[in-house]
């Protein structure tokens, strides 16, 4: 028992629990925007397990592939794979097993749901991480597409097919991704440069990156607001979402006119809070 717990503790950093939890919350919000979860406990359980397994598997596979990059960056050198604490072959097997389990459960639940979950995993691992991450700073677009798949999948499972609200929700995640990723790449620009990973700051400069963050934040807030309105979010919750969106926009615009490390890091942190809070409002 102690060996199993020790192994779980060792692997835990590989799934990036906060990131995985945020993505799982988007999938749950997508489903709950269309269905009452109280009436579908078995479906909710399957949804949760499939999302956690597939997203965790995808993240482990990403960490397995990027272990050489992580070993070159100060903030990631102590990760289990980069530091040699976990055997790469073992990590690959665990990641692949979780990914197959998650997609398998999803397909059994609903074919379309399973296809969307697989698409998210494919875009994340193959297109974003393996193919484009080391070649182009625009790889984040495909990372954003992958990030939008859980909420699209949850919505499709809830309504029984694709609808434009689900697409709009996925688009809001895609447009939110630059706010989250680009603030991070600005904070650790030297790390990415040392590892040879192209980023917006290294390719286009900090000014262009800040403008991109501001524009994407505005569009993400608009997409989220329209989707929430179409879902039928109550007026009180819509006003709260508006307040949250206003905070995001203030920080994003401050990045252009008063750019400081404090504002950059504040926006990075607030972006995650904003997305989680938006998902919780849709669940309620």
Secondary structure as the mmCIF struct_conf table of DSSP 4:
data_model
#
loop_
_struct_conf.conf_type_id
_struct_conf.id
_struct_conf.beg_label_comp_id
_struct_conf.beg_label_asym_id
_struct_conf.beg_label_seq_id
_struct_conf.end_label_comp_id
_struct_conf.end_label_asym_id
_struct_conf.end_label_seq_id
HELX_RH_AL_P HELX_RH_AL_P1 UNK A 2 UNK A 12
HELX_RH_3T_P HELX_RH_3T_P1 UNK A 13 UNK A 15
HELX_RH_AL_P HELX_RH_AL_P2 UNK A 17 UNK A 32
TURN_TY1_P TURN_TY1_P1 UNK A 33 UNK A 34
BEND BEND1 UNK A 35 UNK A 35
HELX_RH_3T_P HELX_RH_3T_P2 UNK A 37 UNK A 39
HELX_RH_AL_P HELX_RH_AL_P3 UNK A 41 UNK A 65
TURN_TY1_P TURN_TY1_P2 UNK A 66 UNK A 66
HELX_RH_AL_P HELX_RH_AL_P4 UNK A 67 UNK A 70
TURN_TY1_P TURN_TY1_P3 UNK A 71 UNK A 72
BEND BEND2 UNK A 73 UNK A 73
TURN_TY1_P TURN_TY1_P4 UNK A 74 UNK A 78
BEND BEND3 UNK A 79 UNK A 79
TURN_TY1_P TURN_TY1_P5 UNK A 80 UNK A 84
BEND BEND4 UNK A 85 UNK A 86
HELX_RH_AL_P HELX_RH_AL_P5 UNK A 88 UNK A 109
HELX_RH_AL_P HELX_RH_AL_P6 UNK A 111 UNK A 122
HELX_RH_PI_P HELX_RH_PI_P1 UNK A 123 UNK A 132
TURN_TY1_P TURN_TY1_P6 UNK A 133 UNK A 135
TURN_TY1_P TURN_TY1_P7 UNK A 137 UNK A 138
HELX_RH_AL_P HELX_RH_AL_P7 UNK A 139 UNK A 159
TURN_TY1_P TURN_TY1_P8 UNK A 160 UNK A 160
BEND BEND5 UNK A 161 UNK A 161
HELX_RH_AL_P HELX_RH_AL_P8 UNK A 164 UNK A 187
TURN_TY1_P TURN_TY1_P9 UNK A 188 UNK A 188
HELX_RH_AL_P HELX_RH_AL_P9 UNK A 189 UNK A 195
TURN_TY1_P TURN_TY1_P10 UNK A 196 UNK A 196
HELX_RH_AL_P HELX_RH_AL_P10 UNK A 200 UNK A 204
HELX_RH_AL_P HELX_RH_AL_P11 UNK A 206 UNK A 231
TURN_TY1_P TURN_TY1_P11 UNK A 232 UNK A 232
HELX_RH_AL_P HELX_RH_AL_P12 UNK A 235 UNK A 257
BEND BEND6 UNK A 258 UNK A 258
HELX_RH_AL_P HELX_RH_AL_P13 UNK A 261 UNK A 283
#
